[in-house]
Amino acid sequence: MTDRRDQGVGPADRSRVYEPLLAVDRQRYQDDLQFIAASRPPGSDHWRAVQELCVTRFAALGYSVERQDYGTGVNVLGRKLGRRAPREQVVLSAHYDSVADCAGADDNGSGVAGLLEAARILARLTPSRTLLLACWDGEEAGTIGSAAYVEAAQQRGDAIVVAYVNEMIGFSSREPNTQQLPLGLGWLFPTEVAQIAENHFRGDFIAVVFDEHASGASQRAASAMAAAAHGAGLALVGLQVPRMLKVDRMLADLRRSDHAPFWEADYPALMITDTANFRNTRYHCANGPDTVEALDHAFAAAVIEATVASAQVMLEGG
């Protein structure tokens, strides 16, 4: 996650959700996470290795693969064309770079491993809309990779229905007072802050930060994810950013990942996050190493399950 800081709107409404195509394979997720979790700043050997992992895994699962070299970095894209509306894209993504000298297991090894597991499950689907998978580069330098993709998408006139962005999905805590909140969050999202306070500020939920969009796509995706999370026993707090505020610099903490370039281009997008430094004290290795051993794999598996279920809804015309 880029080092800026915030969040915000309550649990999304429950709605129809598809049965999982396949169960989340927690061991596959853990194996991928274990491999990814080593320092991988752009240009490093392990950065290349994780980039190659995205390429080979997408290809092995039957997706067409492209490396988008935008000059200062490389995005890896996997595609499965939709059978009825191939121009309409549903994007699932995570950034694969890390800050230097930090294993980045949570940030964002968990997000990439989650994306690869979602790609495996969704490979069995013949979707109505096109599925685009993306391992973004350059997030830690300011969401450069996703911004490069969005700029090219705008130039092509791509119809992006919604983008899901995994941004740290592996850390949870059931201990009271382990969840911090950005200053002023209660002013914008009083219901959600009250909900967290009633749970004694436990860091045991996944946050879904999504925009208010004219198409309603972000809202539908978040609602489907909330329904699936409920079924999986996963606590979810939905934070809907008002349309007029989603590009406001005063709310920079709501824009701390690769969903921000999509918002700036008025494409619907969701950030799926364990809230980074507001919960995980080892964020960017500031107070200890960001390692696999500190993460909650059952929590991450439930997040992946809910994300995949929501993506199915959107891929089939939700």
Contacts in CASP RR format, 6 or more apart in sequence:
PFRMAT RR
TARGET T0000
AUTHOR 0000-0000-0000
METHOD contacts of the structure
MODEL  1
MTDRRDQGVGPADRSRVYEPLLAVDRQRYQDDLQFIAASRPPGSDHWRAV
QELCVTRFAALGYSVERQDYGTGVNVLGRKLGRRAPREQVVLSAHYDSVA
DCAGADDNGSGVAGLLEAARILARLTPSRTLLLACWDGEEAGTIGSAAYV
EAAQQRGDAIVVAYVNEMIGFSSREPNTQQLPLGLGWLFPTEVAQIAENH
FRGDFIAVVFDEHASGASQRAASAMAAAAHGAGLALVGLQVPRMLKVDRM
LADLRRSDHAPFWEADYPALMITDTANFRNTRYHCANGPDTVEALDHAFA
AAVIEATVASAQVMLEGG
1 107 0 8 1.000
1 108 0 8 1.000
1 139 0 8 1.000
1 167 0 8 1.000
1 168 0 8 1.000
1 256 0 8 1.000
1 257 0 8 1.000
1 273 0 8 1.000
1 276 0 8 1.000
1 277 0 8 1.000
1 283 0 8 1.000
2 139 0 8 1.000
2 140 0 8 1.000
2 141 0 8 1.000
2 142 0 8 1.000
2 143 0 8 1.000
2 256 0 8 1.000
2 257 0 8 1.000
3 140 0 8 1.000
3 256 0 8 1.000
3 284 0 8 1.000
4 252 0 8 1.000
4 253 0 8 1.000
4 255 0 8 1.000
4 256 0 8 1.000
5 182 0 8 1.000
5 252 0 8 1.000
5 253 0 8 1.000
5 256 0 8 1.000
5 277 0 8 1.000
5 278 0 8 1.000
6 182 0 8 1.000
6 185 0 8 1.000
6 251 0 8 1.000
6 252 0 8 1.000
6 253 0 8 1.000
6 254 0 8 1.000
6 256 0 8 1.000
7 181 0 8 1.000
7 182 0 8 1.000
7 185 0 8 1.000
7 189 0 8 1.000
7 207 0 8 1.000
7 209 0 8 1.000
7 239 0 8 1.000
7 253 0 8 1.000
7 254 0 8 1.000
7 275 0 8 1.000
7 278 0 8 1.000
8 185 0 8 1.000
8 188 0 8 1.000
8 189 0 8 1.000
8 192 0 8 1.000
8 207 0 8 1.000
8 209 0 8 1.000
8 238 0 8 1.000
8 239 0 8 1.000
8 240 0 8 1.000
8 241 0 8 1.000
8 254 0 8 1.000
9 189 0 8 1.000
9 191 0 8 1.000
9 192 0 8 1.000
9 238 0 8 1.000
9 239 0 8 1.000
9 240 0 8 1.000
9 241 0 8 1.000
10 189 0 8 1.000
10 191 0 8 1.000
10 192 0 8 1.000
10 195 0 8 1.000
10 237 0 8 1.000
10 238 0 8 1.000
10 239 0 8 1.000
10 240 0 8 1.000
11 195 0 8 1.000
11 226 0 8 1.000
11 236 0 8 1.000
11 237 0 8 1.000
11 238 0 8 1.000
12 208 0 8 1.000
12 210 0 8 1.000
12 219 0 8 1.000
12 222 0 8 1.000
12 223 0 8 1.000
12 225 0 8 1.000
12 226 0 8 1.000
12 236 0 8 1.000
12 238 0 8 1.000
12 240 0 8 1.000
13 223 0 8 1.000
13 226 0 8 1.000
14 223 0 8 1.000
14 226 0 8 1.000
14 227 0 8 1.000
14 230 0 8 1.000
15 220 0 8 1.000
15 223 0 8 1.000
15 224 0 8 1.000
15 226 0 8 1.000
15 227 0 8 1.000
15 313 0 8 1.000
16 224 0 8 1.000
16 227 0 8 1.000
16 313 0 8 1.000
17 224 0 8 1.000
17 227 0 8 1.000
17 228 0 8 1.000
17 309 0 8 1.000
17 310 0 8 1.000
17 312 0 8 1.000
17 313 0 8 1.000
18 309 0 8 1.000
18 312 0 8 1.000
18 313 0 8 1.000
18 316 0 8 1.000
20 121 0 8 1.000
20 305 0 8 1.000
20 308 0 8 1.000
20 309 0 8 1.000
21 121 0 8 1.000
21 122 0 8 1.000
21 124 0 8 1.000
21 125 0 8 1.000
21 308 0 8 1.000
21 312 0 8 1.000
22 120 0 8 1.000
22 121 0 8 1.000
22 124 0 8 1.000
23 305 0 8 1.000
24 117 0 8 1.000
24 121 0 8 1.000
24 301 0 8 1.000
24 304 0 8 1.000
24 305 0 8 1.000
24 308 0 8 1.000
25 117 0 8 1.000
25 120 0 8 1.000
26 297 0 8 1.000
26 298 0 8 1.000
26 301 0 8 1.000
28 116 0 8 1.000
28 117 0 8 1.000
28 120 0 8 1.000
29 113 0 8 1.000
29 114 0 8 1.000
29 116 0 8 1.000
29 117 0 8 1.000
29 297 0 8 1.000
29 300 0 8 1.000
29 301 0 8 1.000
29 304 0 8 1.000
30 113 0 8 1.000
30 292 0 8 1.000
30 297 0 8 1.000
32 53 0 8 1.000
32 112 0 8 1.000
32 113 0 8 1.000
32 114 0 8 1.000
32 116 0 8 1.000
32 117 0 8 1.000
33 105 0 8 1.000
33 109 0 8 1.000
33 110 0 8 1.000
33 113 0 8 1.000
33 292 0 8 1.000
33 295 0 8 1.000
33 297 0 8 1.000
34 292 0 8 1.000
35 49 0 8 1.000
35 50 0 8 1.000
35 53 0 8 1.000
36 50 0 8 1.000
36 53 0 8 1.000
36 96 0 8 1.000
36 105 0 8 1.000
36 109 0 8 1.000
36 112 0 8 1.000
36 113 0 8 1.000
37 103 0 8 1.000
37 104 0 8 1.000
37 105 0 8 1.000
37 109 0 8 1.000
37 290 0 8 1.000
37 291 0 8 1.000
37 292 0 8 1.000
38 46 0 8 1.000
38 103 0 8 1.000
39 46 0 8 1.000
39 98 0 8 1.000
39 99 0 8 1.000
39 100 0 8 1.000
39 101 0 8 1.000
39 102 0 8 1.000
39 103 0 8 1.000
39 104 0 8 1.000
40 46 0 8 1.000
40 47 0 8 1.000
40 49 0 8 1.000
40 50 0 8 1.000
40 96 0 8 1.000
40 97 0 8 1.000
40 98 0 8 1.000
40 104 0 8 1.000
41 47 0 8 1.000
41 97 0 8 1.000
41 98 0 8 1.000
41 99 0 8 1.000
41 100 0 8 1.000
41 140 0 8 1.000
42 72 0 8 1.000
42 73 0 8 1.000
42 97 0 8 1.000
42 137 0 8 1.000
42 138 0 8 1.000
42 141 0 8 1.000
47 96 0 8 1.000
47 97 0 8 1.000
50 96 0 8 1.000
50 112 0 8 1.000
50 135 0 8 1.000
51 67 0 8 1.000
51 74 0 8 1.000
51 76 0 8 1.000
51 96 0 8 1.000
51 135 0 8 1.000
51 137 0 8 1.000
53 116 0 8 1.000
54 76 0 8 1.000
54 96 0 8 1.000
54 112 0 8 1.000
54 116 0 8 1.000
54 135 0 8 1.000
55 65 0 8 1.000
55 67 0 8 1.000
55 76 0 8 1.000
57 116 0 8 1.000
57 119 0 8 1.000
57 120 0 8 1.000
58 65 0 8 1.000
58 76 0 8 1.000
58 78 0 8 1.000
58 119 0 8 1.000
58 133 0 8 1.000
59 65 0 8 1.000
61 119 0 8 1.000
61 120 0 8 1.000
61 123 0 8 1.000
62 80 0 8 1.000
62 123 0 8 1.000
63 78 0 8 1.000
63 79 0 8 1.000
63 80 0 8 1.000
63 119 0 8 1.000
63 123 0 8 1.000
63 131 0 8 1.000
63 133 0 8 1.000
64 78 0 8 1.000
64 79 0 8 1.000
64 80 0 8 1.000
65 76 0 8 1.000
65 77 0 8 1.000
65 78 0 8 1.000
65 79 0 8 1.000
66 76 0 8 1.000
66 77 0 8 1.000
66 78 0 8 1.000
66 79 0 8 1.000
67 74 0 8 1.000
67 75 0 8 1.000
67 76 0 8 1.000
67 77 0 8 1.000
68 74 0 8 1.000
68 75 0 8 1.000
68 76 0 8 1.000
68 77 0 8 1.000
68 148 0 8 1.000
68 149 0 8 1.000
68 152 0 8 1.000
70 144 0 8 1.000
70 145 0 8 1.000
70 148 0 8 1.000
70 149 0 8 1.000
72 138 0 8 1.000
72 144 0 8 1.000
73 137 0 8 1.000
73 138 0 8 1.000
73 144 0 8 1.000
73 145 0 8 1.000
74 137 0 8 1.000
75 134 0 8 1.000
75 135 0 8 1.000
75 136 0 8 1.000
75 137 0 8 1.000
75 145 0 8 1.000
75 146 0 8 1.000
75 148 0 8 1.000
75 149 0 8 1.000
76 96 0 8 1.000
76 134 0 8 1.000
76 135 0 8 1.000
77 132 0 8 1.000
77 133 0 8 1.000
77 134 0 8 1.000
77 149 0 8 1.000
78 132 0 8 1.000
78 133 0 8 1.000
78 134 0 8 1.000
79 130 0 8 1.000
79 131 0 8 1.000
79 132 0 8 1.000
79 133 0 8 1.000
80 122 0 8 1.000
80 123 0 8 1.000
80 125 0 8 1.000
80 127 0 8 1.000
80 130 0 8 1.000
80 131 0 8 1.000
81 130 0 8 1.000
82 88 0 8 1.000
82 126 0 8 1.000
82 127 0 8 1.000
82 128 0 8 1.000
82 129 0 8 1.000
82 130 0 8 1.000
82 131 0 8 1.000
83 126 0 8 1.000
83 127 0 8 1.000
83 128 0 8 1.000
84 128 0 8 1.000
84 129 0 8 1.000
85 128 0 8 1.000
85 129 0 8 1.000
85 130 0 8 1.000
85 317 0 8 1.000
86 129 0 8 1.000
86 130 0 8 1.000
87 130 0 8 1.000
87 158 0 8 1.000
87 159 0 8 1.000
88 129 0 8 1.000
88 130 0 8 1.000
88 159 0 8 1.000
88 161 0 8 1.000
89 129 0 8 1.000
89 130 0 8 1.000
89 131 0 8 1.000
89 132 0 8 1.000
89 158 0 8 1.000
89 159 0 8 1.000
89 160 0 8 1.000
89 161 0 8 1.000
90 127 0 8 1.000
90 129 0 8 1.000
90 130 0 8 1.000
90 131 0 8 1.000
90 132 0 8 1.000
90 161 0 8 1.000
90 162 0 8 1.000
90 163 0 8 1.000
90 164 0 8 1.000
90 311 0 8 1.000
90 314 0 8 1.000
90 315 0 8 1.000
91 132 0 8 1.000
91 133 0 8 1.000
91 134 0 8 1.000
91 160 0 8 1.000
91 162 0 8 1.000
91 163 0 8 1.000
91 164 0 8 1.000
91 262 0 8 1.000
92 115 0 8 1.000
92 118 0 8 1.000
92 119 0 8 1.000
92 122 0 8 1.000
92 131 0 8 1.000
92 132 0 8 1.000
92 133 0 8 1.000
92 134 0 8 1.000
92 163 0 8 1.000
92 164 0 8 1.000
92 166 0 8 1.000
92 307 0 8 1.000
92 311 0 8 1.000
93 115 0 8 1.000
93 133 0 8 1.000
93 134 0 8 1.000
93 135 0 8 1.000
93 136 0 8 1.000
93 146 0 8 1.000
93 163 0 8 1.000
93 164 0 8 1.000
93 165 0 8 1.000
93 166 0 8 1.000
93 258 0 8 1.000
94 108 0 8 1.000
94 109 0 8 1.000
94 111 0 8 1.000
94 112 0 8 1.000
94 114 0 8 1.000
94 115 0 8 1.000
94 134 0 8 1.000
94 135 0 8 1.000
94 136 0 8 1.000
94 165 0 8 1.000
94 166 0 8 1.000
94 167 0 8 1.000
94 258 0 8 1.000
95 108 0 8 1.000
95 112 0 8 1.000
95 135 0 8 1.000
95 136 0 8 1.000
95 137 0 8 1.000
95 138 0 8 1.000
95 139 0 8 1.000
95 140 0 8 1.000
95 145 0 8 1.000
95 146 0 8 1.000
95 167 0 8 1.000
95 257 0 8 1.000
95 258 0 8 1.000
96 108 0 8 1.000
96 109 0 8 1.000
96 112 0 8 1.000
96 135 0 8 1.000
96 136 0 8 1.000
96 137 0 8 1.000
97 136 0 8 1.000
97 137 0 8 1.000
97 138 0 8 1.000
97 139 0 8 1.000
97 140 0 8 1.000
97 141 0 8 1.000
98 104 0 8 1.000
98 107 0 8 1.000
98 108 0 8 1.000
98 109 0 8 1.000
98 140 0 8 1.000
99 107 0 8 1.000
99 140 0 8 1.000
99 284 0 8 1.000
99 285 0 8 1.000
101 285 0 8 1.000
102 284 0 8 1.000
102 285 0 8 1.000
102 289 0 8 1.000
102 290 0 8 1.000
103 285 0 8 1.000
103 289 0 8 1.000
103 290 0 8 1.000
103 291 0 8 1.000
103 292 0 8 1.000
104 285 0 8 1.000
104 290 0 8 1.000
105 290 0 8 1.000
105 291 0 8 1.000
105 292 0 8 1.000
105 294 0 8 1.000
105 295 0 8 1.000
106 168 0 8 1.000
106 170 0 8 1.000
106 171 0 8 1.000
106 274 0 8 1.000
106 280 0 8 1.000
106 282 0 8 1.000
106 283 0 8 1.000
106 290 0 8 1.000
106 294 0 8 1.000
106 295 0 8 1.000
107 167 0 8 1.000
107 168 0 8 1.000
107 276 0 8 1.000
107 280 0 8 1.000
107 283 0 8 1.000
107 284 0 8 1.000
107 290 0 8 1.000
108 139 0 8 1.000
108 166 0 8 1.000
108 167 0 8 1.000
108 168 0 8 1.000
110 166 0 8 1.000
110 168 0 8 1.000
110 169 0 8 1.000
110 170 0 8 1.000
110 171 0 8 1.000
110 274 0 8 1.000
110 295 0 8 1.000
110 300 0 8 1.000
111 166 0 8 1.000
111 167 0 8 1.000
111 168 0 8 1.000
111 169 0 8 1.000
111 170 0 8 1.000
112 135 0 8 1.000
112 166 0 8 1.000
113 300 0 8 1.000
114 166 0 8 1.000
114 169 0 8 1.000
114 300 0 8 1.000
114 303 0 8 1.000
114 304 0 8 1.000
115 133 0 8 1.000
115 135 0 8 1.000
115 166 0 8 1.000
117 304 0 8 1.000
118 133 0 8 1.000
118 304 0 8 1.000
118 307 0 8 1.000
118 308 0 8 1.000
118 311 0 8 1.000
119 133 0 8 1.000
121 308 0 8 1.000
122 131 0 8 1.000
122 308 0 8 1.000
122 311 0 8 1.000
122 312 0 8 1.000
122 315 0 8 1.000
125 131 0 8 1.000
125 312 0 8 1.000
125 315 0 8 1.000
127 315 0 8 1.000
127 316 0 8 1.000
128 315 0 8 1.000
128 316 0 8 1.000
128 317 0 8 1.000
129 161 0 8 1.000
129 314 0 8 1.000
129 315 0 8 1.000
129 316 0 8 1.000
129 317 0 8 1.000
131 311 0 8 1.000
131 315 0 8 1.000
134 146 0 8 1.000
134 149 0 8 1.000
136 143 0 8 1.000
136 145 0 8 1.000
136 146 0 8 1.000
136 149 0 8 1.000
136 258 0 8 1.000
137 144 0 8 1.000
137 145 0 8 1.000
138 144 0 8 1.000
138 145 0 8 1.000
139 145 0 8 1.000
139 146 0 8 1.000
139 257 0 8 1.000
139 258 0 8 1.000
143 257 0 8 1.000
143 258 0 8 1.000
143 260 0 8 1.000
143 261 0 8 1.000
145 258 0 8 1.000
146 165 0 8 1.000
146 258 0 8 1.000
146 260 0 8 1.000
146 261 0 8 1.000
146 262 0 8 1.000
147 261 0 8 1.000
149 261 0 8 1.000
150 261 0 8 1.000
150 262 0 8 1.000
150 264 0 8 1.000
150 265 0 8 1.000
150 267 0 8 1.000
151 261 0 8 1.000
151 265 0 8 1.000
153 160 0 8 1.000
153 265 0 8 1.000
153 267 0 8 1.000
154 265 0 8 1.000
160 262 0 8 1.000
160 267 0 8 1.000
160 268 0 8 1.000
161 215 0 8 1.000
161 217 0 8 1.000
161 268 0 8 1.000
161 314 0 8 1.000
161 317 0 8 1.000
162 217 0 8 1.000
162 218 0 8 1.000
162 220 0 8 1.000
162 221 0 8 1.000
162 267 0 8 1.000
162 268 0 8 1.000
162 269 0 8 1.000
162 270 0 8 1.000
162 314 0 8 1.000
163 259 0 8 1.000
163 262 0 8 1.000
163 267 0 8 1.000
163 268 0 8 1.000
163 269 0 8 1.000
163 270 0 8 1.000
164 221 0 8 1.000
164 269 0 8 1.000
164 270 0 8 1.000
164 272 0 8 1.000
164 307 0 8 1.000
164 310 0 8 1.000
164 311 0 8 1.000
165 257 0 8 1.000
165 258 0 8 1.000
165 259 0 8 1.000
165 262 0 8 1.000
165 269 0 8 1.000
165 270 0 8 1.000
165 271 0 8 1.000
165 272 0 8 1.000
166 272 0 8 1.000
166 307 0 8 1.000
167 256 0 8 1.000
167 257 0 8 1.000
167 258 0 8 1.000
167 259 0 8 1.000
167 271 0 8 1.000
167 272 0 8 1.000
167 273 0 8 1.000
167 276 0 8 1.000
168 273 0 8 1.000
168 274 0 8 1.000
168 275 0 8 1.000
168 276 0 8 1.000
168 280 0 8 1.000
168 283 0 8 1.000
169 206 0 8 1.000
169 272 0 8 1.000
169 273 0 8 1.000
169 274 0 8 1.000
169 299 0 8 1.000
169 300 0 8 1.000
169 303 0 8 1.000
169 304 0 8 1.000
170 274 0 8 1.000
170 295 0 8 1.000
170 296 0 8 1.000
170 297 0 8 1.000
170 299 0 8 1.000
170 300 0 8 1.000
170 303 0 8 1.000
171 274 0 8 1.000
171 279 0 8 1.000
171 280 0 8 1.000
171 294 0 8 1.000
171 295 0 8 1.000
171 296 0 8 1.000
171 299 0 8 1.000
172 203 0 8 1.000
172 204 0 8 1.000
172 205 0 8 1.000
172 274 0 8 1.000
172 279 0 8 1.000
172 296 0 8 1.000
172 299 0 8 1.000
173 179 0 8 1.000
173 202 0 8 1.000
173 203 0 8 1.000
173 204 0 8 1.000
173 279 0 8 1.000
174 202 0 8 1.000
174 203 0 8 1.000
174 204 0 8 1.000
175 202 0 8 1.000
175 203 0 8 1.000
176 200 0 8 1.000
176 201 0 8 1.000
176 202 0 8 1.000
177 200 0 8 1.000
177 201 0 8 1.000
177 202 0 8 1.000
178 201 0 8 1.000
178 202 0 8 1.000
178 203 0 8 1.000
178 279 0 8 1.000
179 196 0 8 1.000
179 201 0 8 1.000
179 202 0 8 1.000
179 203 0 8 1.000
179 275 0 8 1.000
179 278 0 8 1.000
179 279 0 8 1.000
180 201 0 8 1.000
180 278 0 8 1.000
180 279 0 8 1.000
181 193 0 8 1.000
181 196 0 8 1.000
181 201 0 8 1.000
181 278 0 8 1.000
182 253 0 8 1.000
182 278 0 8 1.000
185 192 0 8 1.000
185 193 0 8 1.000
186 192 0 8 1.000
186 193 0 8 1.000
188 245 0 8 1.000
188 251 0 8 1.000
189 239 0 8 1.000
192 237 0 8 1.000
192 238 0 8 1.000
192 239 0 8 1.000
195 237 0 8 1.000
196 205 0 8 1.000
196 237 0 8 1.000
199 205 0 8 1.000
199 235 0 8 1.000
203 274 0 8 1.000
203 275 0 8 1.000
203 279 0 8 1.000
204 235 0 8 1.000
204 299 0 8 1.000
205 234 0 8 1.000
205 235 0 8 1.000
205 236 0 8 1.000
205 237 0 8 1.000
206 229 0 8 1.000
206 234 0 8 1.000
206 235 0 8 1.000
206 236 0 8 1.000
206 237 0 8 1.000
206 272 0 8 1.000
206 273 0 8 1.000
206 274 0 8 1.000
206 299 0 8 1.000
206 302 0 8 1.000
206 303 0 8 1.000
206 306 0 8 1.000
207 236 0 8 1.000
207 237 0 8 1.000
207 238 0 8 1.000
207 239 0 8 1.000
207 271 0 8 1.000
207 272 0 8 1.000
207 273 0 8 1.000
207 274 0 8 1.000
207 275 0 8 1.000
208 222 0 8 1.000
208 225 0 8 1.000
208 226 0 8 1.000
208 236 0 8 1.000
208 237 0 8 1.000
208 238 0 8 1.000
208 239 0 8 1.000
208 270 0 8 1.000
208 271 0 8 1.000
208 272 0 8 1.000
208 273 0 8 1.000
209 238 0 8 1.000
209 239 0 8 1.000
209 241 0 8 1.000
209 254 0 8 1.000
209 259 0 8 1.000
209 270 0 8 1.000
209 271 0 8 1.000
209 273 0 8 1.000
210 218 0 8 1.000
210 219 0 8 1.000
210 221 0 8 1.000
210 222 0 8 1.000
210 238 0 8 1.000
210 239 0 8 1.000
210 240 0 8 1.000
210 241 0 8 1.000
210 268 0 8 1.000
210 269 0 8 1.000
210 270 0 8 1.000
210 271 0 8 1.000
211 218 0 8 1.000
211 240 0 8 1.000
211 241 0 8 1.000
211 243 0 8 1.000
211 246 0 8 1.000
211 263 0 8 1.000
211 268 0 8 1.000
211 269 0 8 1.000
212 218 0 8 1.000
212 219 0 8 1.000
212 240 0 8 1.000
212 241 0 8 1.000
212 242 0 8 1.000
212 243 0 8 1.000
212 246 0 8 1.000
213 219 0 8 1.000
213 243 0 8 1.000
213 266 0 8 1.000
213 268 0 8 1.000
214 243 0 8 1.000
215 268 0 8 1.000
216 268 0 8 1.000
217 268 0 8 1.000
217 314 0 8 1.000
217 318 0 8 1.000
218 240 0 8 1.000
218 268 0 8 1.000
218 269 0 8 1.000
218 270 0 8 1.000
219 240 0 8 1.000
220 313 0 8 1.000
220 314 0 8 1.000
220 318 0 8 1.000
221 268 0 8 1.000
221 270 0 8 1.000
221 310 0 8 1.000
221 311 0 8 1.000
221 313 0 8 1.000
221 314 0 8 1.000
222 238 0 8 1.000
222 240 0 8 1.000
222 270 0 8 1.000
222 310 0 8 1.000
224 309 0 8 1.000
224 310 0 8 1.000
224 313 0 8 1.000
224 314 0 8 1.000
224 318 0 8 1.000
225 236 0 8 1.000
225 270 0 8 1.000
225 272 0 8 1.000
225 306 0 8 1.000
225 307 0 8 1.000
225 309 0 8 1.000
225 310 0 8 1.000
226 236 0 8 1.000
226 238 0 8 1.000
226 306 0 8 1.000
227 309 0 8 1.000
228 305 0 8 1.000
228 306 0 8 1.000
228 309 0 8 1.000
228 310 0 8 1.000
229 235 0 8 1.000
229 236 0 8 1.000
229 302 0 8 1.000
229 303 0 8 1.000
229 306 0 8 1.000
230 236 0 8 1.000
232 302 0 8 1.000
232 305 0 8 1.000
232 306 0 8 1.000
233 302 0 8 1.000
234 299 0 8 1.000
234 302 0 8 1.000
234 303 0 8 1.000
234 305 0 8 1.000
234 306 0 8 1.000
236 306 0 8 1.000
239 254 0 8 1.000
241 251 0 8 1.000
241 254 0 8 1.000
241 263 0 8 1.000
245 251 0 8 1.000
246 254 0 8 1.000
246 255 0 8 1.000
246 263 0 8 1.000
247 255 0 8 1.000
247 263 0 8 1.000
247 264 0 8 1.000
255 263 0 8 1.000
256 271 0 8 1.000
256 276 0 8 1.000
257 271 0 8 1.000
257 273 0 8 1.000
258 271 0 8 1.000
259 269 0 8 1.000
259 270 0 8 1.000
259 271 0 8 1.000
262 268 0 8 1.000
262 269 0 8 1.000
263 269 0 8 1.000
272 303 0 8 1.000
272 307 0 8 1.000
274 280 0 8 1.000
274 299 0 8 1.000
276 283 0 8 1.000
277 283 0 8 1.000
277 284 0 8 1.000
277 286 0 8 1.000
280 290 0 8 1.000
280 294 0 8 1.000
281 287 0 8 1.000
281 288 0 8 1.000
282 288 0 8 1.000
282 289 0 8 1.000
282 290 0 8 1.000
282 291 0 8 1.000
282 294 0 8 1.000
283 290 0 8 1.000
284 290 0 8 1.000
END
